[in-house]
Amino acid sequence: MKKVIISTLVLMAIACGNNESSKQVGAEIVNNTATAENPTAENENATEITFEQNMFDFGTIKEGELVNYKFKFKNTGKNPLLITNASASCGCTVPNWPKEPIAPGQGGEIDVTFNSEGKPNHAEKTVTVVANTTPTNTMLLIKGEVTPKQGSATQAH
């Protein structure tokens, strides 16, 4: 089964990319035992992502306001960094991440926007970043207090 999955990933990488860099990145991910075969294995193909901070406290805002924060990071590993996904714990929080590989020593940003509409009181939302790192998942947190609108429900969501 593992060989079928790996073969499929290799074919997808070749079919989806017509340039040399996308083929190389596809091979990096397929050959990365931490992502392809054993998610807990230490691996020489894995890289490292280091965030300046992995938590942002936006303080107190009024319900309905948007909060935006850019989580800055650096590829502190020895291989190209590829972020394959970033997903939030709630639809009110939207992450946007670089889709291109990040070279060793280079950096980037994950832009996170939180919409406080309908989210009164304490807000704490996570963003899970999936990359060719060990471990593959990194958690980011955005939190703060949302002052309810008059007549708004007082229960947090």
HUZI-V779068 format. One line per field, one symbol per residue. ss: DSSP state (a for helix, b for strand, c for the rest). phi: phi as a letter, one per 30 degrees, with the letter a starting at -180 (. if undefined). psi: psi as a letter, one per 30 degrees, with the letter a starting at -180 (. if undefined). Layout:
# HUZI-V779068
ss->???
phi->???
psi->???
This chain:
# HUZI-V779068
ss->caaaaaaaaaaaaaaacccaaaaaaaaaaaacaaaaccccccccccbcbbbcccbbbbbbbbcccbbbbbbbbbbcccccbcbbbbbbccccbbbbcccccbccccbbbbbbbbbcccccbbbbbbbbbbbcbcccbbbbbbbbbbbcccccccccc
phi->.dddddddddddddddbccddddddededdddddcccbdcddbdddbbcbceacbbcdicbdejdccbbcddbbdcccbecbdcabbcdaddbbcbbdcddcdeicbabcdccccdeibdidbbbcbcccbdcbddcbccbbblccddddiddccdc
psi->eeeeeeeeeeeeeeefkfleeeeeeeeeeefjfffeejfgkkkfflakkkkekgkkjgbklkkflkkkkjjklkjgaflkkjjfljklfkffkjkklkflkklkflaakjjkkkjfkgilbkkjklkjkklhljlfkkklkklakjjklkflkgkl.
